[in-house]
Amino acid sequence: MNGPNQVSKDKLAKFELTEESLNSFRKNNSIPLDLYNKDGQILIHKKRNPTVDDFGKLLKFELQGVYFLVSELNKGRSASKLAELSKSQTVKLFDQEKTAKFAKQSAALIEDLRKTSFSSDQAIMVDRSINEILTDFTSNPDFESGIFNILEILSVAGVPLESELMTKRTIVAMGMKVRTKKIVEDSNKKPDKKDHLTLMMASYLADVGYTKLDVKEHPKLSKEDYAIVQQHPIISYLMTLSAPEISTDVRTLILNHHRPYRSNGVNNNFPDTRTIFTKLMSVRDKYNKEIGKERIVNDIERQLHLQENNVSSSSREEDIAILSLASEYASLTSDQAWRPAFKSSTALKMILNDSFFSYSNKNIRHLLDYVGSSLTNNQNIINVGDFIITAAMDSEKHVHFDICEVLEVDRFQTRPKLQRICTIKPIFKKSNKYKIADFDLNQIRIDKRKAIIDLSHTAGSTRVIYIIDKELNEPLFNAVYKMNKAS
């Protein structure tokens, strides 16, 4: 019988530990996969910058044998193939000069929009720029596994905050879209990039409405200030109406980019449907009285129809969530007037921990499982030994929250193998947004069975909604650590 931290032997294949394979690891400065002993106990986790002691540890088990998960790599893959994998995971995907140029063009556009209306020439310029970024990205043979070095580039680009946010948001959204929906050929044997460019254009223009707003830079906005902030999607939408080159699909994403939650439950979507209706109807009525505004009126009528009938598609819903998540990531990893930028891994943890009222499990998977590790130098934010909290809905629509320890992490970090420690109740809070403010340590029920839950093989509603991180919630981390050690 396997212990809680052992892998079944039938899931393992022997790794040929040779001088060639070790030299490959040394050359690429990386051990690209978890390695186990013959009993299924972990010897060393995959890691970058392995030490001399790490290699010494492996050599001690040379005679007994070293093994890896069959599910992680196909059995029989050679050391050279492993070296290739390791190398591709360290490739930086974005060119510093081109990315900095893109960011500086964004800065110039933002300054122009403070003084003028959005024009056709500007729309054409943006379309050309994002097409070049997408083409460069997908032309890189390592685009599916390499590192998103966007933070590194922008840290020395010398561009204003608004441009930094615009650039990050567009590139991160692009990465999520490309990795979750491959670009295929159209009927003319050319790459069909329409959906990808639509999302990138919307990501680029989503916040241009801020150029027309006077918003205070403060961590705790008053209700009045927050109400102003909530208007920016509508303003961004209205600003793009002057350029016929911007499609209705792009404008739909812009208008809804802070409305990712697709359910009737409590959520943080804004602006609300009533506000959108009132504003758009007012603008429509104004343009109805003017000659030559038929195109603009038709676009507004289309948006009103979508809002009134709650018309959407799974692809559009996913794009809205991608745009929203990319916006959050961009904001958290940028210096603000009231705080320094958070490091990439911390930003991803914060997004996950605040996701319960904003995003579906699928939305979070698109971020963490497809681009998450690329944003953190190919390091997971969910690892073996971590404490996490899951949420699951029962048949009576009641949600249950469990504290678990991570036992295994396979290909997708949001679908780990877990051991339940206890149930716990969250403390909900509503200020400008609904959130889980904390968890009630007086409302704990220990699971004496220590049930094992493998999310990679579970089709139910259980999802990871919170990482118990010492830096983000030290009291909760310390309490769970002591509880788990004592049990």
Secondary structure, 3 states (H helix, E strand, C coil): CCCCCECCHHHEEEECCCHHHHHHHHHHCEECCCEECCCCEEEECCEECCCHHHHHHHHHCCCCCEEEECCCCCCCCCHHHHHHHHHHCCCECCCHHHHHHHHHHHHHHHHHHCCCCCCHHHHHHHHHHHHHHHHHHHHCCCCCCCECCHHHHHCCCCCCHHHHHHHHHHHHHHHHHHHHCCCCECCCCCECCHHHHHHHHHHHHCCHHHHHCCCCCCCCCCHHHHHHHCCHHHHHHHHHCCCCCCCHHHHHHHHCCCCCCCCCCCCCCCCCHHHHHHHHHHHHHHHHCCCCCHHHHHHHHHHHHHHHHCCCCHHHHHHHHHHHHHHHHHHHCCCECCECCCCHHHHHHHHHHCCCCCCCHHHHHHHHHHHHHHHHCCCCCCCCCCEEEEEEECCCCCEEEEEEEEEECCCCCCCCEEEEEEEEEEEEEECCCEEEEEEEEEEEEECCCCCEEEHHHCCCCCEEEEECCCCCCHHHHHHHHHHHHHC
